């Protein structure tokens, strides 16, 4: 046997100069006995990457595991699991190797599923700096896209500074916007009386409402799919649930009159296409009339009682909570009502669609076999403690987070410390209003010292439960609602 070294580095995407100022931070450097390969783990572009020195190639850790999880376990740790249960370690050498990297023994190691990335590797991240924002991780710099670190989503109401950023184009310049002259036009073939409103007119003519509403990118969790889905490689932080203030979309539409053939809405915004072509529409999506007519579908101008951040849609945007955030247009200046499904940019092709029936990973799916995403699936997040926490033996660990389920509510929440073999029921609060996320909490006790993972699993009002593994593959990597996990070390 030869000496084998495992080095973990955390890098920020794209070589961007960020805060904290150190660009590369060595996390650990542990020498253990192993054979044949020298892997190094690095964080790049929203994911952990493995560099196999003798193969001269770099691969995403999710890609590495998704391609052949059994082989990945063997090549990284020398691990062979029980072939019947697909859990545990047949050889102690694999347990020793993984334990050495984790820096502790692994209680319930016999229940650890094969082919699972340790949570301590899966959840590594660093934040960067942008004026008016805090606790976000860069996913893409042109156009700017950034997600929130999970432990910064712990507030019951998401602070605006910690609300994720999802852009398809280049936002308008904040200094060039005068909210007093900004207008919103309601038009389209199914509108009786096309009308243009200023923001002040919206405030004066219609009743103002405030709702706490969850907003989640359809690609949240995309980084775990393999083959990789096309688009920004989001981890789990492209979600938030602040309070939105504005007027009901249905009140505005009804004031203009809708024809009986009205089927769909479509929005247009003031962002610029990344190419710089001012004539090119960046994105124009919409929702069926039934969704537009819900009480909680809003045209908003404020978040948590404050002026919206430019990256979140200042001075005016739509919020259609529970559906992909791409249906909630930003910098909106026009809404059309259609007599057919809207066909604007990113409503056609594979954009924000999934296969109507399950397909093989990597399969080429024709557009006619793709269905538009509507309500988002049930999901949950652990927001406290942060992954990687150390606690003393004998001390219970308070764990909490949020759960949400698209158009539905969440009816149950559970956590597991033995890799999903058993589950403990959590305390679950009611939502602040329909389409708000729900706070859950639990006190977790550990039987001994070592490395553990706390898994979180939500169940929606229809009884649908989060899967423990990444759900059905789709070409764009949408709708990943696999259980979220954190690493805990009991010392």
C-alpha positions in Angstrom: 0.0 0.0 0.0 1.0 3.6 -0.6 0.3 6.8 1.3 -2.9 8.4 0.2 -3.8 12.0 0.9 -7.2 13.6 0.9 -7.3 17.4 0.6 -10.5 19.5 0.8 -10.4 23.0 -0.7 -13.3 25.4 -1.0 -13.2 27.6 -4.1 -15.6 30.3 -5.2 -17.0 30.1 -8.7 -15.5 31.6 -11.7 -12.4 33.2 -10.0 -14.6 36.0 -8.7 -13.0 38.2 -6.0 -15.3 37.7 -3.0 -15.6 38.1 0.8 -14.0 36.7 2.9 -11.0 37.8 1.0 -9.2 34.4 0.9 -10.0 32.8 -2.4 -8.9 29.3 -1.5 -9.3 27.9 2.0 -7.8 24.6 3.0 -10.4 22.7 5.1 -8.4 19.6 6.0 -5.3 17.6 5.1 -5.4 14.1 6.4 -3.0 11.3 5.5 -4.3 7.8 5.7 -3.4 4.4 4.2 -5.2 3.7 1.0 -4.6 2.5 -2.6 -4.3 3.6 -6.2 -6.0 7.1 -6.3 -5.3 10.6 -5.0 -8.5 12.6 -4.9 -8.9 16.2 -4.0 -12.2 17.9 -3.4 -12.8 21.5 -4.5 -15.9 23.8 -4.5 -16.6 25.3 -7.9 -19.6 26.8 -9.5 -22.0 25.7 -6.8 -20.7 22.1 -6.4 -18.0 19.9 -5.0 -15.5 18.7 -7.6 -13.1 15.7 -7.4 -9.7 15.8 -9.1 -8.1 12.4 -9.6 -4.5 13.2 -10.0 -3.4 10.1 -11.9 -6.3 10.5 -14.3 -5.8 14.2 -14.9 -9.5 15.0 -14.9 -11.9 17.0 -12.8 -15.5 15.8 -12.1 -18.4 17.0 -10.0 -18.9 14.9 -6.9 -22.6 14.6 -7.7 -21.7 13.5 -11.2 -19.1 11.1 -9.8 -21.7 9.4 -7.5 -24.6 9.6 -9.9 -22.7 7.9 -12.7 -21.9 4.8 -10.5 -22.4 5.3 -6.8 -21.1 1.9 -5.8 -17.9 2.6 -7.8 -17.6 6.1 -6.3 -17.8 4.6 -2.8 -15.0 2.2 -3.7 -12.7 4.6 -5.4 -13.0 7.3 -2.7 -13.2 5.3 0.4 -12.5 1.6 -0.5 -16.1 1.0 0.6 -18.1 -2.2 -0.2 -21.7 -2.3 1.2 -23.8 -5.3 2.1 -25.1 -6.5 -1.3 -28.6 -7.3 0.1 -29.3 -4.3 2.2 -27.1 -1.9 0.3 -26.1 -0.4 3.6 -23.1 -0.6 5.9 -19.5 -1.7 5.2 -18.4 -5.3 4.4 -14.8 -4.3 4.9 -13.4 -2.3 7.8 -10.9 -0.6 5.6 -13.7 1.5 4.0 -15.1 2.4 7.3 -11.7 3.4 8.6 -11.0 5.5 5.5 -14.3 7.4 5.7 -14.0 7.8 9.5 -10.5 9.2 9.1 -11.7 11.8 6.7 -14.7 12.7 8.9 -12.4 12.7 12.0 -14.6 10.5 14.1 -16.3 7.1 14.3 -19.6 6.6 12.6 -22.5 5.3 14.8 -25.2 3.6 12.7 -22.5 2.9 10.0 -24.2 -0.4 9.4 -27.3 1.6 8.3 -25.5 4.1 6.0 -26.8 3.7 2.5 -24.2 2.9 -0.2 -23.6 5.5 -2.8 -24.5 8.5 -0.6 -22.3 11.6 -0.5 -21.5 12.4 3.1 -23.4 15.5 4.1 -20.3 17.3 5.3 -19.1 17.2 1.6 -22.5 17.8 0.0 -23.2 21.0 2.0 -19.9 23.0 1.7 -20.3 26.6 0.6 -18.9 30.2 0.9 -20.7 33.5 0.7 -19.9 36.6 -1.5 -20.7 40.2 -1.2 -23.3 42.3 -3.1 -24.7 45.7 -1.9 -28.0 45.1 0.0 -27.5 41.4 0.3 -26.0 39.1 2.9 -25.4 35.4 3.2 -25.7 34.6 -0.5 -23.5 32.2 -2.6 -22.7 33.1 -6.2 -24.1 30.6 -8.8 -23.5 32.6 -11.9 -22.1 36.1 -12.5 -23.7 36.9 -15.9 -26.5 37.2 -15.5 -26.2 37.4 -11.7 -27.7 34.5 -9.9 -27.1 33.7 -6.2 -28.6 31.5 -3.6 -28.8 31.7 0.2 -26.8 29.6 2.6 -29.3 27.3 4.4 -28.5 28.6 7.9 -29.2 32.2 6.7 -32.8 31.1 6.0 -33.6 30.4 9.6 -35.8 33.5 10.1 -39.6 32.8 10.1 -39.9 35.6 7.6 -37.0 35.8 5.1 -35.2 39.1 5.4 -34.9 40.8 2.0 -31.1 40.9 2.2 -31.2 37.1 2.3 -33.7 36.5 -0.5 -32.0 34.6 -3.4 -31.4 36.3 -6.8 -32.6 34.6 -10.0 -32.0 36.5 -13.2 -32.4 35.5 -16.9 -31.2 38.8 -18.2 -29.6 42.0 -17.0 -31.7 44.0 -14.5 -32.5 47.7 -15.3 -30.2 50.3 -13.7 -31.6 51.2 -10.3 -30.7 54.9 -10.7 -32.6 55.1 -14.0 -35.9 54.0 -12.5 -38.5 56.6 -11.3 -41.4 54.7 -9.6 -43.6 57.8 -10.1 -43.5 57.3 -13.9 -43.3 53.5 -14.0 -46.3 52.1 -15.7 -48.0 48.7 -16.0 -50.1 47.9 -19.1 -52.8 45.2 -19.1 -53.4 44.1 -22.7 -53.9 41.0 -24.8 -56.5 39.4 -27.1 -58.7 38.3 -24.1 -58.8 41.8 -22.4 -61.9 43.8 -23.0 -60.5 47.2 -22.1 -56.7 47.5 -22.3 -55.5 49.9 -19.5 -52.2 51.4 -18.3 -51.6 52.1 -14.6 -49.0 53.9 -12.7 -47.9 52.4 -9.4 -49.7 55.2 -7.6 -52.9 54.4 -9.5 -52.6 50.8 -8.5 -52.3 51.8 -4.9 -55.3 54.2 -5.1 -57.7 52.1 -7.2 -57.2 48.7 -5.6 -57.1 47.3 -2.0 -53.6 46.6 -0.8 -52.8 43.2 0.7 -49.8 41.7 2.5 -49.1 37.9 2.5 -46.1 35.9 3.5 -45.5 33.8 0.4 -42.8 31.2 -0.5 -40.9 31.6 -3.7 -38.6 28.9 -5.1 -36.7 28.5 -8.3 -37.8 25.6 -10.4 -34.2 24.5 -10.6 -33.5 24.6 -6.9 -31.4 21.5 -6.2 -30.3 21.0 -9.8 -26.7 20.4 -8.9 -27.6 16.9 -7.6 -28.9 15.6 -10.9 -26.8 13.4 -13.2 -26.5 13.6 -16.1 -26.3 17.3 -15.2 -29.4 19.4 -15.9 -29.0 22.4 -18.1 -28.9 25.8 -16.3 -27.6 27.3 -13.1 -26.3 24.6 -10.7 -28.4 25.5 -7.7 -27.8 23.7 -4.4 -30.8 24.2 -2.0 -30.9 28.0 -1.3 -33.0 29.3 -4.2 -36.0 29.7 -1.9 -37.4 32.3 0.5 -40.6 33.3 2.2 -40.8 37.1 2.9 -43.9 39.2 3.2 -45.1 40.8 0.0 -47.2 43.9 -0.3 -49.3 44.9 -3.3 -52.6 44.4 -5.0 -54.4 41.3 -6.2 -53.7 40.4 -9.8 -57.3 39.4 -10.2 -58.6 42.8 -9.1 -56.5 44.5 -11.7 -57.4 42.1 -14.5 -61.1 42.2 -13.6 -61.1 46.0 -13.7 -60.0 45.7 -17.4 -62.6 43.0 -18.2 -61.8 39.5 -19.3 -63.3 37.8 -22.3 -64.8 34.3 -21.9 -62.0 32.8 -24.0 -59.3 33.9 -21.4 -56.9 31.0 -20.8 -53.5 32.2 -19.7 -51.5 35.3 -18.6 -48.1 36.4 -19.8 -45.8 39.1 -18.4 -43.1 41.3 -19.8 -40.3 43.0 -17.9 -37.7 45.7 -18.3 -34.6 43.5 -18.1 -32.2 43.3 -21.0 -31.1 40.2 -22.9 -27.5 39.1 -22.0 -26.6 39.6 -25.6 -27.3 43.3 -25.2 -30.0 43.2 -27.9 -32.7 45.6 -26.7 -35.2 44.1 -29.1 -34.8 40.6 -27.7 -37.3 39.6 -24.9 -35.4 37.8 -22.1 -38.3 35.9 -20.5 -42.0 36.1 -20.8 -43.9 33.4 -18.8 -47.3 33.2 -17.2 -49.9 31.1 -15.4 -53.4 29.8 -16.2 -56.2 32.2 -15.4 -57.3 30.0 -12.4 -53.9 30.6 -10.8 -53.9 34.3 -11.6 -57.3 34.6 -9.9 -56.1 33.2 -6.6 -56.2 35.7 -3.7 -52.5 35.3 -3.1 -51.4 36.1 -6.7 -50.2 39.6 -6.4 -48.6 42.6 -8.2 -46.2 43.9 -5.5 -44.0 46.8 -4.8 -42.7 46.0 -1.3 -40.9 43.2 0.6 -41.3 43.1 4.4 -42.7 46.7 4.3 -39.6 48.0 2.5 -38.8 49.0 -1.1 -37.8 46.0 -3.1 -34.2 45.3 -3.9 -33.4 45.9 -7.6 -32.3 42.3 -8.0 -35.7 41.2 -6.7 -37.8 43.2 -9.0 -37.9 46.9 -8.0 -40.1 48.8 -8.6 -42.9 46.3 -9.5 -43.2 42.5 -9.9 -45.6 39.7 -9.9 -45.7 36.9 -7.2 -47.5 33.7 -8.0 -46.4 31.7 -5.0 -46.2 27.9 -4.9 -45.2 27.7 -8.6 -41.7 28.1 -10.1 -40.4 31.6 -9.4 -40.0 32.1 -13.1 -43.8 32.7 -13.2 -43.3 35.7 -10.9 -42.1 38.2 -13.3 -39.7 41.0 -12.2 -39.5 44.7 -13.3 -42.9 44.0 -14.8 -44.3 46.6 -17.2 -46.9 44.6 -19.2 -49.3 41.7 -18.5 -51.2 40.1 -21.4 -54.2 37.9 -21.1 -54.2 35.2 -23.8 -56.8 33.0 -25.4 -54.2 30.2 -25.5 -51.3 29.0 -23.4 -48.8 31.8 -23.5 -45.9 31.2 -25.9 -43.4 33.8 -24.8 -39.7 33.1 -24.4 -39.1 30.3 -21.8 -42.6 29.0 -22.2 -41.7 26.8 -25.2 -39.1 24.1 -25.8 -37.9 22.4 -22.6 -37.9 25.5 -20.5 -39.6 24.9 -17.1 -41.0 21.6 -18.3 -40.5 18.0 -17.2 -41.3 14.8 -19.0 -45.0 13.9 -18.8 -43.9 10.4 -17.9 -40.7 9.0 -16.4 -37.6 8.7 -18.7 -34.2 7.2 -18.6 -31.4 9.6 -17.4 -29.9 11.3 -20.3 -32.7 10.5 -22.7 -33.6 12.9 -25.5 -37.2 13.9 -24.7 -39.2 15.4 -27.6 -41.0 18.7 -26.7 -44.4 17.2 -27.3 -43.7 14.8 -24.4 -42.8 17.6 -22.0 -45.4 19.2 -19.6 -45.3 22.7 -18.1 -44.3 22.7 -14.4 -47.1 24.1 -12.2 -47.2 23.5 -8.4 -43.8 22.8 -6.9 -43.3 19.6 -4.9 -43.2 19.1 -1.1 -39.8 20.1 0.3 -38.1 21.0 3.6 -34.8 22.5 4.8 -32.8 22.3 8.0 -31.8 25.9 8.8 -30.4 25.4 12.3 -27.9 24.1 13.2 -25.5 24.6 10.3 -24.1 21.4 8.7 -20.8 20.3 10.3 -21.7 21.2 13.9 -19.9 19.6 16.9 -21.8 18.9 20.1 -20.8 17.3 23.4 -21.9 13.8 24.2 -25.2 13.6 26.1 -26.5 17.0 25.0 -29.7 16.9 22.9 -29.5 18.9 19.7 -32.3 21.4 18.9 -33.0 21.1 15.1 -35.4 23.4 13.2 -36.2 24.5 9.7 -39.0 25.2 7.2 -41.2 23.0 5.0 -43.4 23.9 2.0 -45.4 22.1 -0.7 -46.2 24.3 -3.7 -50.0 25.0 -3.7 -50.5 22.6 -0.8 -49.8 22.7 2.9 -47.5 20.4 4.8 -49.2 18.0 7.2 -46.2 16.2 8.8 -42.5 16.6 9.4 -40.0 13.9 10.4 -36.2 13.7 11.0 -33.9 10.7 11.0 -30.4 10.1 12.5 -29.9 6.6 11.2 -29.9 7.3 7.4 -33.7 6.9 7.1 -34.0 3.6 8.9 -36.3 5.2 11.5 -38.0 8.6 11.7 -39.0 10.9 14.5 -42.0 13.2 14.3 -41.3 16.9 14.6 -43.4 19.8 15.9 -45.0 21.5 12.9 -46.6 24.9 13.0 -49.4 26.1 10.8 -48.6 28.5 7.9 -48.9 32.2 8.4 -51.4 32.1 5.5 -51.9 29.9 2.5 -48.8 29.4 0.4 -46.4 30.4 3.2 -43.8 27.9 4.4 -44.2 26.2 7.8 -41.8 26.2 10.8 -40.8 22.8 12.2 -38.6 21.8 15.1 -37.4 18.8 17.1 -34.9 17.9 19.8 -32.6 15.1 18.6 -30.7 12.8 21.0 -27.6 10.8 19.8 -26.7 7.4 21.4 -23.0 7.9 21.4 -19.9 9.7 20.0 -19.2 9.9 16.3 -20.4 11.2 12.9 -24.1 11.4 12.3 -26.4 12.8 9.6 -29.7 14.4 10.4 -32.2 13.9 7.5 -35.4 16.0 7.2 -38.5 14.7 5.4 -41.8 16.5 4.9 -45.2 15.2 3.9 -47.8 17.3 2.1 -51.6 17.5 2.6 -52.2 14.8 0.0 -49.8 12.4 1.8 -46.9 12.7 -0.7 -43.6 12.4 1.1 -40.2 13.7 0.1 -38.0 11.0 -1.5 -34.7 10.1 0.2 -32.8 10.2 -3.1 -32.9 12.5 -6.0 -36.2 12.1 -7.8 -36.9 11.3 -11.5 -34.3 12.7 -13.9 -35.4 15.4 -16.3 -33.4 17.3 -19.0 -33.4 20.6 -17.3 -32.8 19.4 -13.7 -36.1 20.7 -12.2 -38.0 19.7 -9.1 -35.4 18.1 -7.0 -37.0 17.6 -3.6 -34.8 14.9 -2.1 -34.4 15.0 1.7 -32.0 17.6 3.0 -29.2 16.4 5.3 -26.7 18.0 7.7 -23.6 16.5 9.3 -23.3 16.4 13.1 -20.3 15.2 15.1 -20.8 14.1 18.7 -17.6 14.4 20.7 
